[in-house]
Amino acid sequence: MIQKGLFKKERTHSKMAGGFFSFEEEGTSTKLYGFGHGDHIRLRDELGNVWRGSAERTDDSVRYTFRDPNGRTITGVSDGAGIILRDGKGKTWRGFID
């Protein structure tokens, strides 16, 4: 006799945002894109700079922080409709996760 439900699929990731990230700076249309999940997100801009970041879940949104090797940061939040980031110079980046 075979028992049903003996094995169950385990989830390898939490419900933290992950996948393909794509952002565009509003003023210059500069692109920032890459892959990641939770604490390990890696993006690349059009100039070849690598931005490493993480996502932290809050009560009703997800907060993102990205840093490049030169010490620049981009931070922002996602409210379910999209992601809005702002860099140290006040430029706004809008994007999504696919």
N, C-alpha and C positions, 0 to 999 in steps of 0.2 A: 504494500500500500504506500503510495506517494503522498506526502503531506504538502499541501499548498502553503506558500508563504514561508517556507523554510529559509530561503535566501531572499534578501532584499537589497536593492541597489542603494549604495551609500553615496551621499552627496559629497563631492570632493571640494566644493567651494561653498562659502556662505552666500547669502543673498546680496552680497556687495556688488556694486556695478562693475561690469567687465565687458570686454569685447573690443571692437574697433572704435577708437576715439577720433573725431574730426572737429577741428576748430578753425574759425576764420576771424582775423582781426578786422573790425568794422571799417576803420579808416583806410587801410592800405590793402586789404584783402589778402594779407599774408596768411599762409596756411600752416597749421600745426596738426600732426596726425600720428597715430600709432596704436599699439595694442597694450592691454594690461588687464589686471583684475585686482581689486582691493588695494593692498599695500604695495603692489608691484606694477606700476604703470610706467611705460616708456614711450615718450613722444619724440618726434623729430620735426624741426621746422625746415623751411625752404632753404636756409643757409647751411643746413647740415648739423646744427646744434642739437644735442640730445638733452631732453628734459625728463627727469625722473620724478615720479610723484606717487601720491597715495590718495585713497578715498576713505573718508570717515563718515559713517552714518550718524546722523543726529535724529531727533524725534520725528521730523517730517521732511527732511531733505538729506542730501549727501554733500559734504564739504570736500573740495579738491584742493590739493596743494602740489605745485610742480616747481622744481628747481633745476637750473642748468649749472654746468661746471664753473661759470663765471660769477655765481652767487645771485643771479637774478631770480625772482620768484613770480609766479602767477598763481592766484588763488581765486576761488569762487564756489558757487553752490549750484546744485541741481534741484529743481522742484518737481520733477516728473515731466514737465513740458519741454525742457531743454537744459543746457548748461550755460551759465554766464560766468566768465572769468575776467579778472582785471589784473594787469601787470603793474609793476612799480612806477611806471610813467603815466598811469591812469588810462591806458588804452583798454578797450573792451573787446573781449573775444567771445564769440557765440559758437556753440557747437552741439553735438549729439553723440550718443553711443549707439552703435549698430551691432 
